[in-house]
Amino acid sequence: MPIMHDIMDHEIIVLSIGQGLQQGMQEGLQQGMQRGLQEGLQQGLQQGKQQEGISILRRLIEKRFGPLSPVIEERLAGLSIAELEDLSLRVLDAQSVNDLFNL
């Protein structure tokens, strides 16, 4: 690899390559941190929305049917946002908690 040795013998080229690598690593790190922060914020917002939906739906169900059993509490905690939205509409027509959760 005589060409590589010739290139590496030139200080300016070596410094330039080193600076480019360092700049590239810093930019990559910044982009990675930004992406991680954005994904973390999105996940936090989704979890907050889900918890809020569970809380509201719990109050609606309790108002209509009385206190919830641990089984129903557990089912509520495992629902996705879409499932919570669907259940929030069905609570208006359900005749019982068992009917609401198809038990």
Buried (B, 14 or more C-beta within 10 A) or exposed (E): EEEEEEEEEEEEEEEEEEEEEEEEEEEEEEEEEEEEEEEEEEEEEEEEEBEEBBEEBBEBBEEEBEEBEEEBEEBBEEBEBEBBEEBBEEBEEBEEBEEBBEE
